[in-house]
C-alpha cells in the first residue's frame, strides 16, 4: 500500500467518506494521535485488505466491509484483530504490519477450524 496514496486521500475532500467506510472510530483516533498518521492509516488499510482476502479465500464469508474489521495495538503495541459483524467470526486471526515512509505491507494468518 502506498503511503503517498493514503496521504492524498486523507488530504482530499474524500477523507470523511474513506474513513467512514474503512476505519473504526478507535482506529481513526489511534492514527490521528501519531506523528505521521498516513503511515498508520496505510498499515491498517493493508492489514484489513490482507484479513479480508484471507476470510474470503477460506470461504467463511462472502463479503465483509473493511470497517467491520478493526486492527488496534495491544499493550505491547502488537496489532490485534477484532471483528464487528452480525455473525461472530470465531476464527483466530493474526496480522503483522510493517511500514516505511513510502509503503505499508501486512500479512494475515487465519486459523480455520
Backbone as JSON Lines, residues from 0, in Angstrom:
{"i":0,"aa":"X","n":[0.85,-1.17,0.0],"ca":[0.0,0.0,0.0],"c":[0.89,1.23,0.0]}
{"i":1,"aa":"X","n":[0.6,2.12,-0.88],"ca":[1.37,3.36,-0.97],"c":[0.93,4.34,0.11]}
{"i":2,"aa":"X","n":[1.87,4.75,0.94],"ca":[1.59,5.76,1.97],"c":[1.2,7.07,1.3]}
{"i":3,"aa":"X","n":[1.84,7.4,0.19],"ca":[1.52,8.63,-0.54],"c":[0.06,8.63,-0.99]}
{"i":4,"aa":"X","n":[-0.4,7.49,-1.51],"ca":[-1.79,7.4,-1.98],"c":[-2.77,7.64,-0.82]}
{"i":5,"aa":"X","n":[-2.49,7.04,0.33],"ca":[-3.34,7.24,1.5],"c":[-3.29,8.71,1.93]}
{"i":6,"aa":"X","n":[-2.09,9.29,1.92],"ca":[-1.95,10.71,2.3],"c":[-2.78,11.59,1.36]}
{"i":7,"aa":"X","n":[-2.76,11.28,0.06],"ca":[-3.54,12.06,-0.91],"c":[-5.04,11.97,-0.61]}
{"i":8,"aa":"X","n":[-5.51,10.79,-0.26],"ca":[-6.93,10.62,0.08],"c":[-7.26,11.4,1.34]}
{"i":9,"aa":"X","n":[-6.39,11.31,2.34],"ca":[-6.64,11.99,3.61],"c":[-6.59,13.51,3.47]}
{"i":10,"aa":"X","n":[-5.86,13.99,2.47],"ca":[-5.76,15.43,2.23],"c":[-6.84,15.94,1.27]}
{"i":11,"aa":"X","n":[-7.7,15.05,0.8],"ca":[-8.72,15.43,-0.18],"c":[-10.09,15.55,0.49]}
{"i":12,"aa":"X","n":[-11.06,15.93,-0.32],"ca":[-12.44,16.01,0.17],"c":[-13.06,14.62,0.36]}
{"i":13,"aa":"X","n":[-12.33,13.55,0.0],"ca":[-12.81,12.17,0.16],"c":[-12.48,11.6,1.54]}
{"i":14,"aa":"X","n":[-11.76,12.36,2.36],"ca":[-11.27,11.84,3.64],"c":[-12.39,11.27,4.51]}
{"i":15,"aa":"X","n":[-13.45,12.03,4.73],"ca":[-14.51,11.57,5.62],"c":[-15.18,10.3,5.11]}
{"i":16,"aa":"X","n":[-15.46,10.25,3.83],"ca":[-16.09,9.06,3.25],"c":[-15.15,7.87,3.35]}
{"i":17,"aa":"X","n":[-13.89,8.06,3.02],"ca":[-12.89,7.0,3.1],"c":[-12.79,6.48,4.53]}
{"i":18,"aa":"X","n":[-12.66,7.37,5.49],"ca":[-12.54,6.95,6.89],"c":[-13.78,6.21,7.37]}
{"i":19,"aa":"X","n":[-14.96,6.71,7.04],"ca":[-16.21,6.09,7.48],"c":[-16.36,4.68,6.93]}
{"i":20,"aa":"X","n":[-15.97,4.46,5.69],"ca":[-16.12,3.15,5.06],"c":[-14.97,2.19,5.37]}
{"i":21,"aa":"X","n":[-13.9,2.7,5.94],"ca":[-12.71,1.88,6.1],"c":[-12.3,1.65,7.54]}
{"i":22,"aa":"X","n":[-12.43,2.64,8.39],"ca":[-11.87,2.56,9.75],"c":[-12.93,2.76,10.82]}
{"i":23,"aa":"X","n":[-12.64,2.21,12.01],"ca":[-13.49,2.46,13.17],"c":[-13.04,3.76,13.83]}
{"i":24,"aa":"X","n":[-13.87,4.27,14.71],"ca":[-13.5,5.49,15.43],"c":[-12.22,5.29,16.23]}
{"i":25,"aa":"X","n":[-12.06,4.13,16.84],"ca":[-10.85,3.84,17.63],"c":[-9.61,3.83,16.75]}
{"i":26,"aa":"X","n":[-9.73,3.28,15.54],"ca":[-8.6,3.27,14.61],"c":[-8.25,4.68,14.16]}
{"i":27,"aa":"X","n":[-9.26,5.47,13.87],"ca":[-9.02,6.86,13.46],"c":[-8.34,7.62,14.59]}
{"i":28,"aa":"X","n":[-8.83,7.46,15.81],"ca":[-8.22,8.13,16.97],"c":[-6.76,7.7,17.13]}
{"i":29,"aa":"X","n":[-6.5,6.4,16.96],"ca":[-5.13,5.89,17.07],"c":[-4.22,6.53,16.01]}
{"i":30,"aa":"X","n":[-4.65,6.48,14.76],"ca":[-3.82,7.01,13.67],"c":[-3.62,8.52,13.8]}
{"i":31,"aa":"X","n":[-4.67,9.23,14.13],"ca":[-4.57,10.69,14.26],"c":[-3.69,11.1,15.43]}
{"i":32,"aa":"X","n":[-3.51,10.21,16.39],"ca":[-2.65,10.5,17.53],"c":[-1.17,10.3,17.26]}
{"i":33,"aa":"X","n":[-0.83,9.84,16.08],"ca":[0.56,9.58,15.71],"c":[1.16,10.79,14.98]}
{"i":34,"aa":"X","n":[2.48,10.88,15.03],"ca":[3.19,12.0,14.39],"c":[2.95,12.01,12.88]}
{"i":35,"aa":"X","n":[2.89,10.82,12.26],"ca":[2.65,10.72,10.82],"c":[1.45,9.8,10.6]}
{"i":36,"aa":"X","n":[0.24,10.31,10.68],"ca":[-0.95,9.47,10.58],"c":[-1.04,8.64,9.3]}
{"i":37,"aa":"X","n":[-0.56,9.17,8.18],"ca":[-0.69,8.47,6.9],"c":[-0.05,7.09,6.93]}
{"i":38,"aa":"X","n":[1.1,6.97,7.57],"ca":[1.79,5.68,7.66],"c":[0.92,4.68,8.4]}
{"i":39,"aa":"X","n":[0.29,5.1,9.47],"ca":[-0.52,4.2,10.3],"c":[-1.84,3.87,9.63]}
{"i":40,"aa":"X","n":[-2.43,4.83,8.93],"ca":[-3.63,4.53,8.14],"c":[-3.29,3.51,7.05]}
{"i":41,"aa":"X","n":[-2.17,3.7,6.37],"ca":[-1.77,2.79,5.3],"c":[-1.53,1.39,5.85]}
{"i":42,"aa":"X","n":[-0.9,1.29,7.0],"ca":[-0.66,-0.02,7.62],"c":[-1.96,-0.71,7.97]}
{"i":43,"aa":"X","n":[-2.9,0.03,8.54],"ca":[-4.19,-0.56,8.89],"c":[-4.98,-0.94,7.64]}
{"i":44,"aa":"X","n":[-4.9,-0.12,6.61],"ca":[-5.59,-0.45,5.36],"c":[-5.02,-1.74,4.78]}
{"i":45,"aa":"X","n":[-3.7,-1.85,4.74],"ca":[-3.05,-3.07,4.23],"c":[-3.46,-4.28,5.06]}
{"i":46,"aa":"X","n":[-3.52,-4.12,6.37],"ca":[-3.91,-5.22,7.26],"c":[-5.35,-5.65,6.98]}
{"i":47,"aa":"X","n":[-6.25,-4.7,6.85],"ca":[-7.65,-5.01,6.59],"c":[-7.81,-5.74,5.25]}
{"i":48,"aa":"X","n":[-7.09,-5.3,4.25],"ca":[-7.14,-5.97,2.94],"c":[-6.63,-7.4,3.05]}
{"i":49,"aa":"X","n":[-5.53,-7.61,3.77],"ca":[-4.98,-8.96,3.94],"c":[-5.96,-9.85,4.7]}
{"i":50,"aa":"X","n":[-6.56,-9.33,5.75],"ca":[-7.53,-10.1,6.54],"c":[-8.76,-10.43,5.71]}
{"i":51,"aa":"X","n":[-9.27,-9.44,4.99],"ca":[-10.46,-9.66,4.16],"c":[-10.19,-10.74,3.12]}
{"i":52,"aa":"X","n":[-9.04,-10.69,2.47],"ca":[-8.71,-11.69,1.45],"c":[-8.56,-13.08,2.07]}
{"i":53,"aa":"X","n":[-7.99,-13.16,3.28],"ca":[-7.87,-14.46,3.96],"c":[-9.27,-15.01,4.28]}
{"i":54,"aa":"X","n":[-10.15,-14.16,4.77],"ca":[-11.52,-14.6,5.09],"c":[-12.27,-15.04,3.84]}
{"i":55,"aa":"X","n":[-12.18,-14.25,2.77],"ca":[-12.9,-14.58,1.54],"c":[-12.36,-15.86,0.91]}
{"i":56,"aa":"X","n":[-11.05,-16.03,0.89],"ca":[-10.47,-17.23,0.25],"c":[-10.74,-18.49,1.06]}
{"i":57,"aa":"X","n":[-11.02,-18.35,2.36],"ca":[-11.31,-19.52,3.2],"c":[-12.75,-19.99,3.02]}
{"i":58,"aa":"X","n":[-13.59,-19.15,2.44],"ca":[-14.99,-19.5,2.25],"c":[-15.85,-19.26,3.48]}
{"i":59,"aa":"X","n":[-15.28,-18.67,4.52],"ca":[-16.03,-18.41,5.75],"c":[-17.13,-17.39,5.51]}
{"i":60,"aa":"X","n":[-16.83,-16.4,4.71],"ca":[-17.79,-15.34,4.41],"c":[-17.73,-15.02,2.93]}
{"i":61,"aa":"X","n":[-18.79,-14.38,2.43],"ca":[-18.78,-13.99,1.02],"c":[-18.4,-12.53,0.85]}
{"i":62,"aa":"X","n":[-18.56,-11.74,1.93],"ca":[-18.17,-10.33,1.88],"c":[-18.1,-9.79,3.3]}
{"i":63,"aa":"X","n":[-17.25,-8.82,3.51],"ca":[-17.15,-8.14,4.81],"c":[-16.66,-6.72,4.56]}
{"i":64,"aa":"X","n":[-17.36,-5.73,5.06],"ca":[-16.89,-4.35,4.9],"c":[-15.6,-4.14,5.7]}
{"i":65,"aa":"X","n":[-14.72,-3.32,5.16],"ca":[-13.45,-3.06,5.86],"c":[-13.68,-2.46,7.24]}
{"i":66,"aa":"X","n":[-14.73,-1.66,7.39],"ca":[-14.98,-1.04,8.7],"c":[-15.46,-2.05,9.74]}
{"i":67,"aa":"X","n":[-15.78,-3.29,9.31],"ca":[-16.16,-4.35,10.26],"c":[-14.94,-5.09,10.8]}
{"i":68,"aa":"X","n":[-13.79,-4.78,10.25],"ca":[-12.52,-5.35,10.71],"c":[-11.79,-4.24,11.44]}
{"i":69,"aa":"X","n":[-11.42,-4.49,12.68],"ca":[-10.72,-3.47,13.46],"c":[-9.34,-3.99,13.85]}
{"i":70,"aa":"X","n":[-8.33,-3.17,13.63],"ca":[-6.95,-3.53,13.96],"c":[-6.41,-2.46,14.91]}
{"i":71,"aa":"X","n":[-6.19,-2.88,16.15],"ca":[-5.69,-1.97,17.18],"c":[-4.52,-2.62,17.92]}
{"i":72,"aa":"X","n":[-3.62,-1.82,18.45],"ca":[-2.47,-2.39,19.16],"c":[-2.87,-2.88,20.56]}
{"i":73,"aa":"X","n":[-2.18,-3.96,20.99],"ca":[-2.34,-4.38,22.38],"c":[-1.4,-3.57,23.26]}
{"i":74,"aa":"X","n":[-1.26,-3.95,24.52],"ca":[-0.42,-3.18,25.46],"c":[1.02,-3.08,25.02]}
{"i":75,"aa":"X","n":[1.5,-4.1,24.3],"ca":[2.89,-4.1,23.83],"c":[3.04,-3.48,22.45]}
{"i":76,"aa":"X","n":[1.94,-3.11,21.83],"ca":[1.98,-2.49,20.51],"c":[1.72,-3.44,19.35]}
{"i":77,"aa":"X","n":[1.56,-4.74,19.63],"ca":[1.3,-5.72,18.57],"c":[-0.14,-5.56,18.07]}
{"i":78,"aa":"X","n":[-0.35,-5.63,16.76],"ca":[-1.7,-5.47,16.23],"c":[-2.61,-6.63,16.61]}
{"i":79,"aa":"X","n":[-3.81,-6.3,17.05],"ca":[-4.84,-7.28,17.39],"c":[-6.03,-7.04,16.47]}
{"i":80,"aa":"X","n":[-6.69,-8.14,16.1],"ca":[-7.8,-8.06,15.16],"c":[-9.12,-8.3,15.9]}
{"i":81,"aa":"X","n":[-10.08,-7.43,15.63],"ca":[-11.42,-7.56,16.19],"c":[-12.42,-7.47,15.05]}
{"i":82,"aa":"X","n":[-13.45,-8.33,15.1],"ca":[-14.48,-8.32,14.07],"c":[-15.77,-7.75,14.64]}
{"i":83,"aa":"X","n":[-16.4,-6.86,13.89],"ca":[-17.68,-6.28,14.27],"c":[-18.69,-6.67,13.19]}
{"i":84,"aa":"X","n":[-19.21,-7.89,13.32],"ca":[-20.12,-8.44,12.33],"c":[-21.38,-8.95,13.02]}
{"i":85,"aa":"X","n":[-22.46,-9.12,12.23],"ca":[-23.7,-9.65,12.78],"c":[-23.51,-11.06,13.3]}
{"i":86,"aa":"X","n":[-22.79,-11.89,12.54],"ca":[-22.48,-13.24,12.99],"c":[-21.04,-13.23,13.47]}
{"i":87,"aa":"X","n":[-20.82,-13.7,14.7],"ca":[-19.44,-13.7,15.21],"c":[-18.53,-14.59,14.37]}
{"i":88,"aa":"X","n":[-17.34,-14.09,14.11],"ca":[-16.33,-14.9,13.43],"c":[-15.43,-15.47,14.52]}
{"i":89,"aa":"X","n":[-15.51,-16.77,14.74],"ca":[-14.82,-17.38,15.86],"c":[-13.39,-17.77,15.55]}
{"i":90,"aa":"X","n":[-12.96,-17.57,14.34],"ca":[-11.62,-17.93,13.94],"c":[-10.6,-17.01,14.59]}
{"i":91,"aa":"X","n":[-9.41,-17.55,14.77],"ca":[-8.3,-16.75,15.25],"c":[-7.64,-16.09,14.05]}
{"i":92,"aa":"X","n":[-7.39,-14.82,14.15],"ca":[-6.75,-14.09,13.07],"c":[-5.58,-13.29,13.64]}
{"i":93,"aa":"X","n":[-4.42,-13.5,13.08],"ca":[-3.22,-12.77,13.46],"c":[-2.78,-11.94,12.26]}
{"i":94,"aa":"X","n":[-2.22,-10.78,12.55],"ca":[-1.77,-9.92,11.46],"c":[-0.44,-9.28,11.85]}
{"i":95,"aa":"X","n":[0.41,-9.12,10.87],"ca":[1.68,-8.42,11.05],"c":[1.69,-7.25,10.08]}
{"i":96,"aa":"X","n":[2.08,-6.09,10.58],"ca":[2.11,-4.87,9.77],"c":[3.53,-4.32,9.78]}
{"i":97,"aa":"X","n":[4.0,-3.9,8.62],"ca":[5.3,-3.25,8.52],"c":[5.15,-2.05,7.59]}
{"i":98,"aa":"X","n":[5.86,-0.98,7.9],"ca":[5.78,0.18,7.03],"c":[7.07,0.98,7.04]}
{"i":99,"aa":"X","n":[7.26,1.67,5.92],"ca":[8.36,2.62,5.78],"c":[7.7,3.97,5.49]}
{"i":100,"aa":"X","n":[8.47,4.94,5.14],"ca":[7.89,6.23,4.77],"c":[7.1,6.17,3.47]}
{"i":101,"aa":"X","n":[7.35,5.14,2.64],"ca":[6.71,5.06,1.33],"c":[5.64,3.99,1.21]}
{"i":102,"aa":"X","n":[5.83,2.86,1.89],"ca":[4.92,1.73,1.71],"c":[4.57,1.07,3.03]}
{"i":103,"aa":"X","n":[3.39,0.45,3.04],"ca":[2.96,-0.36,4.17],"c":[2.54,-1.72,3.62]}
{"i":104,"aa":"X","n":[2.9,-2.78,4.34],"ca":[2.52,-4.13,3.96],"c":[1.97,-4.84,5.19]}
{"i":105,"aa":"X","n":[1.16,-5.85,4.94],"ca":[0.61,-6.63,6.04],"c":[0.44,-8.07,5.59]}
{"i":106,"aa":"X","n":[0.54,-8.96,6.56],"ca":[0.35,-10.39,6.34],"c":[-0.66,-10.87,7.36]}
{"i":107,"aa":"X","n":[-1.68,-11.59,6.92],"ca":[-2.7,-12.11,7.82],"c":[-2.68,-13.63,7.82]}
{"i":108,"aa":"X","n":[-2.83,-14.19,9.0],"ca":[-2.9,-15.64,9.17],"c":[-4.22,-15.95,9.86]}
{"i":109,"aa":"X","n":[-5.03,-16.75,9.21],"ca":[-6.36,-17.07,9.7],"c":[-6.41,-18.55,10.06]}
{"i":110,"aa":"X","n":[-6.79,-18.85,11.29],"ca":[-6.94,-20.24,11.72],"c":[-8.38,-20.64,11.47]}
{"i":111,"aa":"X","n":[-8.57,-21.61,10.59],"ca":[-9.9,-22.08,10.24],"c":[-10.12,-23.43,10.9]}
{"i":112,"aa":"X","n":[-11.21,-23.55,11.66],"ca":[-11.49,-24.83,12.33],"c":[-12.54,-25.62,11.59]}
